[in-house]
Each structure stands twice: as C-alpha cells, then as structure tokens.
Amino acid sequence: MRQSIPPITKNLLIINGLFFLATFVFSTKGIDLRVILGAFYPESPNFKFWQILTHMFMHADFSHILFNMFALWMFGSVVEQTFGPKKFLILYLLAGLGGFILFNAVNYFQIEHLKDVLNSQSFPISKILQYSVRGLDGSYFSNGLIDSNINAKELQGYYLSNMVGASGAIYGLLLAFAVLYPDEKLMLIFFPVPIKAKYFIPIMVLIEFYMGYQNIGNVAHFAHLGGGLIGFLLTRHWKKNLYRWN
C-alpha cells in the first residue's frame, strides 16, 4: 500500500491548487493573476522580483496543473521520503529557479540579436518597451510603428510573454528520481511499455532539448531542462552522502 503523501509534497499540492483557484476567482473580476505572478523576462516592464518564485505556482490551464500535480505527487513523494522535507524543498525551489535562469539565458541571446538588428535600423527600442506594458487584465496598447516591423513585433512578444508553471521544479524531481532509482520502471499512458528510469528520463530530456531547439509549441522547454539539470546535480551530490548525514 502506498504511504501517505509527505508534508512538503502535500503542502505544495495545496498551494498550487489555491493559486489556480485564485487565478479563476480574480479573472471574474477582470484581473489576470498570471500577469502579476507569472515570470516575465527581467528587462520587460512587466517584470517584478517576486515573479522568480511565484511563477512556480501559476498554471496556464487545468491540463497544465493536472499534469504537473500528478508528477509532483508521483515523484515528489518518493524523493521527499528519500531526502527528507528540508532537502526536498531546497531541491524543488532551486530546480524551479534553474528553470527560470536557463529559460531567460536562452531568450537573452535571441533578444540581444533582435536589438542589434533594430539598432542597425535606427528603430527606437524604448518605444517597444513603452508599448509592452500589460494592464492587470493582460491587455496592452498596440502601435503601428511596431506592428509594421517584424523584428520589433518579435521583440515586443518577448517582453509581453511570461512563463508560468511548476514544470522546471517537476523536471528537477524527475531527474532526481532517475538518479536515486535508475532501475525503477516507468511508462507513458499513450505508450504503455515499461522502461527503466535511467533510460526513460534521458529520452524525455532529449525530446525536450529537440523541441526547445526547434522552438516547437508554446512551451518553455529550456525551463524544463534547467530544472532537470539542477535536480540531477543536487541529487548526484546528495546521493553520495545519503547514508552519512541528513
């Protein structure tokens, strides 16, 4: 019989659920909490320092939170029972932070390239920033000059879009599980063939990298990879000392 959900995992499930409920409630008042609590690019006029943490508890829709919370329950429970609540929370939060950093590091190079192109065209980048401010309901003012320049429009898109979800932290847990229990078998619902974690998780990582490189879908693939990297490195370090100290 499966043991009860450990405390940090349980509280994270509750907090994520409350944030999702609050998002729905505030939306009925014309307020999009994702604009306030989702993580914007640090140069965006919509960025606030607390978004580095709060974006981990925001989700785009029901399927998004359902998948993440299922993975948190499934893998988080095991990882927390192995490492204990303190290390588990550290791993979870640092993986989420790692996702934020890698996602924005990749965006940095793309954004700087766009700025170089726009500077060569003598396009006023300050105007893009001016027209990239979102209201509490998520709306923003359009500008004909920006709309007529494909590079300006793309740069504005970076400033207007944000990242939400616990996926970076979840990928940290996935990699942690694979390091701790490499021979445990996992399978996907739509591909019900059991595969050992030491093969299953790396395959998922490679797929994420490919999809991120090809920019497939409206998904922060590099946030997943950043979280996974932190989860892998921390778990490798802690596993060596697992039975020496806690």
Contacts in CASP RR format, 6 or more apart in sequence:
PFRMAT RR
TARGET T0000
AUTHOR 0000-0000-0000
METHOD contacts of the structure
MODEL  1
MRQSIPPITKNLLIINGLFFLATFVFSTKGIDLRVILGAFYPESPNFKFW
QILTHMFMHADFSHILFNMFALWMFGSVVEQTFGPKKFLILYLLAGLGGF
ILFNAVNYFQIEHLKDVLNSQSFPISKILQYSVRGLDGSYFSNGLIDSNI
NAKELQGYYLSNMVGASGAIYGLLLAFAVLYPDEKLMLIFFPVPIKAKYF
IPIMVLIEFYMGYQNIGNVAHFAHLGGGLIGFLLTRHWKKNLYRWN
2 77 0 8 1.000
3 77 0 8 1.000
3 81 0 8 1.000
5 13 0 8 1.000
5 73 0 8 1.000
5 77 0 8 1.000
6 77 0 8 1.000
6 80 0 8 1.000
6 81 0 8 1.000
6 84 0 8 1.000
6 85 0 8 1.000
6 88 0 8 1.000
7 80 0 8 1.000
7 85 0 8 1.000
8 80 0 8 1.000
8 85 0 8 1.000
8 88 0 8 1.000
8 89 0 8 1.000
8 92 0 8 1.000
9 72 0 8 1.000
9 73 0 8 1.000
9 76 0 8 1.000
9 77 0 8 1.000
9 80 0 8 1.000
9 88 0 8 1.000
12 72 0 8 1.000
12 92 0 8 1.000
12 166 0 8 1.000
13 69 0 8 1.000
13 72 0 8 1.000
13 73 0 8 1.000
15 57 0 8 1.000
16 57 0 8 1.000
16 59 0 8 1.000
16 65 0 8 1.000
16 68 0 8 1.000
16 69 0 8 1.000
16 72 0 8 1.000
16 166 0 8 1.000
17 65 0 8 1.000
17 69 0 8 1.000
19 33 0 8 1.000
19 37 0 8 1.000
19 57 0 8 1.000
19 58 0 8 1.000
19 59 0 8 1.000
20 58 0 8 1.000
20 59 0 8 1.000
20 62 0 8 1.000
20 65 0 8 1.000
22 33 0 8 1.000
23 32 0 8 1.000
23 33 0 8 1.000
23 34 0 8 1.000
23 58 0 8 1.000
23 59 0 8 1.000
26 32 0 8 1.000
26 33 0 8 1.000
27 33 0 8 1.000
30 136 0 8 1.000
30 137 0 8 1.000
31 136 0 8 1.000
31 137 0 8 1.000
32 136 0 8 1.000
32 137 0 8 1.000
32 138 0 8 1.000
33 58 0 8 1.000
34 58 0 8 1.000
34 60 0 8 1.000
34 162 0 8 1.000
34 164 0 8 1.000
35 46 0 8 1.000
35 134 0 8 1.000
35 135 0 8 1.000
35 136 0 8 1.000
35 137 0 8 1.000
35 138 0 8 1.000
35 162 0 8 1.000
36 48 0 8 1.000
36 136 0 8 1.000
37 50 0 8 1.000
37 51 0 8 1.000
37 54 0 8 1.000
37 55 0 8 1.000
37 57 0 8 1.000
37 58 0 8 1.000
37 164 0 8 1.000
38 51 0 8 1.000
38 54 0 8 1.000
38 55 0 8 1.000
38 58 0 8 1.000
38 162 0 8 1.000
38 163 0 8 1.000
38 164 0 8 1.000
39 47 0 8 1.000
39 51 0 8 1.000
39 52 0 8 1.000
39 54 0 8 1.000
39 55 0 8 1.000
39 100 0 8 1.000
39 162 0 8 1.000
39 163 0 8 1.000
39 164 0 8 1.000
40 46 0 8 1.000
40 47 0 8 1.000
40 48 0 8 1.000
40 51 0 8 1.000
40 159 0 8 1.000
40 161 0 8 1.000
40 162 0 8 1.000
40 163 0 8 1.000
41 47 0 8 1.000
41 104 0 8 1.000
41 107 0 8 1.000
41 111 0 8 1.000
41 158 0 8 1.000
41 159 0 8 1.000
41 162 0 8 1.000
42 104 0 8 1.000
43 111 0 8 1.000
43 159 0 8 1.000
44 129 0 8 1.000
44 132 0 8 1.000
44 158 0 8 1.000
44 159 0 8 1.000
44 160 0 8 1.000
44 162 0 8 1.000
45 129 0 8 1.000
45 130 0 8 1.000
45 132 0 8 1.000
45 133 0 8 1.000
45 159 0 8 1.000
46 132 0 8 1.000
46 133 0 8 1.000
46 134 0 8 1.000
46 159 0 8 1.000
46 160 0 8 1.000
46 162 0 8 1.000
51 162 0 8 1.000
52 97 0 8 1.000
52 100 0 8 1.000
53 93 0 8 1.000
55 100 0 8 1.000
55 162 0 8 1.000
55 163 0 8 1.000
55 164 0 8 1.000
55 165 0 8 1.000
56 93 0 8 1.000
56 96 0 8 1.000
56 165 0 8 1.000
56 166 0 8 1.000
56 168 0 8 1.000
56 169 0 8 1.000
57 165 0 8 1.000
57 166 0 8 1.000
58 164 0 8 1.000
58 165 0 8 1.000
59 65 0 8 1.000
59 68 0 8 1.000
59 164 0 8 1.000
59 165 0 8 1.000
59 166 0 8 1.000
60 164 0 8 1.000
60 165 0 8 1.000
64 164 0 8 1.000
64 165 0 8 1.000
65 165 0 8 1.000
68 165 0 8 1.000
68 166 0 8 1.000
68 167 0 8 1.000
68 170 0 8 1.000
71 170 0 8 1.000
71 173 0 8 1.000
71 174 0 8 1.000
72 166 0 8 1.000
72 170 0 8 1.000
72 173 0 8 1.000
75 170 0 8 1.000
75 173 0 8 1.000
75 174 0 8 1.000
75 176 0 8 1.000
75 177 0 8 1.000
76 88 0 8 1.000
76 173 0 8 1.000
76 177 0 8 1.000
78 177 0 8 1.000
78 180 0 8 1.000
78 181 0 8 1.000
79 88 0 8 1.000
79 91 0 8 1.000
79 173 0 8 1.000
79 176 0 8 1.000
79 177 0 8 1.000
79 180 0 8 1.000
80 88 0 8 1.000
82 180 0 8 1.000
82 242 0 8 1.000
83 91 0 8 1.000
83 238 0 8 1.000
83 242 0 8 1.000
84 246 0 8 1.000
87 238 0 8 1.000
87 246 0 8 1.000
90 234 0 8 1.000
91 172 0 8 1.000
91 173 0 8 1.000
91 176 0 8 1.000
91 230 0 8 1.000
91 231 0 8 1.000
91 234 0 8 1.000
91 235 0 8 1.000
92 169 0 8 1.000
92 172 0 8 1.000
92 173 0 8 1.000
93 169 0 8 1.000
94 230 0 8 1.000
94 231 0 8 1.000
94 234 0 8 1.000
95 168 0 8 1.000
95 169 0 8 1.000
95 170 0 8 1.000
95 171 0 8 1.000
95 172 0 8 1.000
95 173 0 8 1.000
95 226 0 8 1.000
95 227 0 8 1.000
95 228 0 8 1.000
95 230 0 8 1.000
95 231 0 8 1.000
95 234 0 8 1.000
96 166 0 8 1.000
96 168 0 8 1.000
96 169 0 8 1.000
96 172 0 8 1.000
96 223 0 8 1.000
96 227 0 8 1.000
96 230 0 8 1.000
97 230 0 8 1.000
98 168 0 8 1.000
98 223 0 8 1.000
98 226 0 8 1.000
98 227 0 8 1.000
98 229 0 8 1.000
98 230 0 8 1.000
99 168 0 8 1.000
99 220 0 8 1.000
99 222 0 8 1.000
99 223 0 8 1.000
99 224 0 8 1.000
99 225 0 8 1.000
99 226 0 8 1.000
99 227 0 8 1.000
99 228 0 8 1.000
99 230 0 8 1.000
100 163 0 8 1.000
100 223 0 8 1.000
101 226 0 8 1.000
102 222 0 8 1.000
102 223 0 8 1.000
102 225 0 8 1.000
102 226 0 8 1.000
102 227 0 8 1.000
102 229 0 8 1.000
103 163 0 8 1.000
103 220 0 8 1.000
103 222 0 8 1.000
103 223 0 8 1.000
103 226 0 8 1.000
105 222 0 8 1.000
106 222 0 8 1.000
107 158 0 8 1.000
110 158 0 8 1.000
111 155 0 8 1.000
111 158 0 8 1.000
114 151 0 8 1.000
114 154 0 8 1.000
114 155 0 8 1.000
114 158 0 8 1.000
115 125 0 8 1.000
115 155 0 8 1.000
117 151 0 8 1.000
118 125 0 8 1.000
118 128 0 8 1.000
118 149 0 8 1.000
118 151 0 8 1.000
118 152 0 8 1.000
118 155 0 8 1.000
119 125 0 8 1.000
121 149 0 8 1.000
121 151 0 8 1.000
123 149 0 8 1.000
123 151 0 8 1.000
123 152 0 8 1.000
125 155 0 8 1.000
127 143 0 8 1.000
127 145 0 8 1.000
127 146 0 8 1.000
128 146 0 8 1.000
128 152 0 8 1.000
128 155 0 8 1.000
128 156 0 8 1.000
128 159 0 8 1.000
129 159 0 8 1.000
131 140 0 8 1.000
131 141 0 8 1.000
131 142 0 8 1.000
131 143 0 8 1.000
131 146 0 8 1.000
131 156 0 8 1.000
132 140 0 8 1.000
132 156 0 8 1.000
132 157 0 8 1.000
132 159 0 8 1.000
132 160 0 8 1.000
133 140 0 8 1.000
133 141 0 8 1.000
134 140 0 8 1.000
134 160 0 8 1.000
140 160 0 8 1.000
145 152 0 8 1.000
146 152 0 8 1.000
146 153 0 8 1.000
146 156 0 8 1.000
147 153 0 8 1.000
163 220 0 8 1.000
163 223 0 8 1.000
167 220 0 8 1.000
167 223 0 8 1.000
167 224 0 8 1.000
168 223 0 8 1.000
168 224 0 8 1.000
168 226 0 8 1.000
168 227 0 8 1.000
168 228 0 8 1.000
169 227 0 8 1.000
170 224 0 8 1.000
171 208 0 8 1.000
171 224 0 8 1.000
171 225 0 8 1.000
171 226 0 8 1.000
171 227 0 8 1.000
171 228 0 8 1.000
171 231 0 8 1.000
172 227 0 8 1.000
172 228 0 8 1.000
172 230 0 8 1.000
172 231 0 8 1.000
172 232 0 8 1.000
173 231 0 8 1.000
174 201 0 8 1.000
174 204 0 8 1.000
174 228 0 8 1.000
175 201 0 8 1.000
175 205 0 8 1.000
175 227 0 8 1.000
175 228 0 8 1.000
175 229 0 8 1.000
175 231 0 8 1.000
175 232 0 8 1.000
175 235 0 8 1.000
176 231 0 8 1.000
176 232 0 8 1.000
176 234 0 8 1.000
176 235 0 8 1.000
177 184 0 8 1.000
177 197 0 8 1.000
177 201 0 8 1.000
178 197 0 8 1.000
178 198 0 8 1.000
178 200 0 8 1.000
178 201 0 8 1.000
178 202 0 8 1.000
178 232 0 8 1.000
179 231 0 8 1.000
179 232 0 8 1.000
179 235 0 8 1.000
179 236 0 8 1.000
179 239 0 8 1.000
180 235 0 8 1.000
180 239 0 8 1.000
181 197 0 8 1.000
182 196 0 8 1.000
182 197 0 8 1.000
182 198 0 8 1.000
183 196 0 8 1.000
183 197 0 8 1.000
183 198 0 8 1.000
184 196 0 8 1.000
184 197 0 8 1.000
185 194 0 8 1.000
185 195 0 8 1.000
185 196 0 8 1.000
185 197 0 8 1.000
185 200 0 8 1.000
186 194 0 8 1.000
186 195 0 8 1.000
186 196 0 8 1.000
186 197 0 8 1.000
186 200 0 8 1.000
186 201 0 8 1.000
187 193 0 8 1.000
187 194 0 8 1.000
187 195 0 8 1.000
187 200 0 8 1.000
195 203 0 8 1.000
205 225 0 8 1.000
205 228 0 8 1.000
208 221 0 8 1.000
208 224 0 8 1.000
208 225 0 8 1.000
209 221 0 8 1.000
209 225 0 8 1.000
210 216 0 8 1.000
211 217 0 8 1.000
211 219 0 8 1.000
211 221 0 8 1.000
212 219 0 8 1.000
212 221 0 8 1.000
212 222 0 8 1.000
END
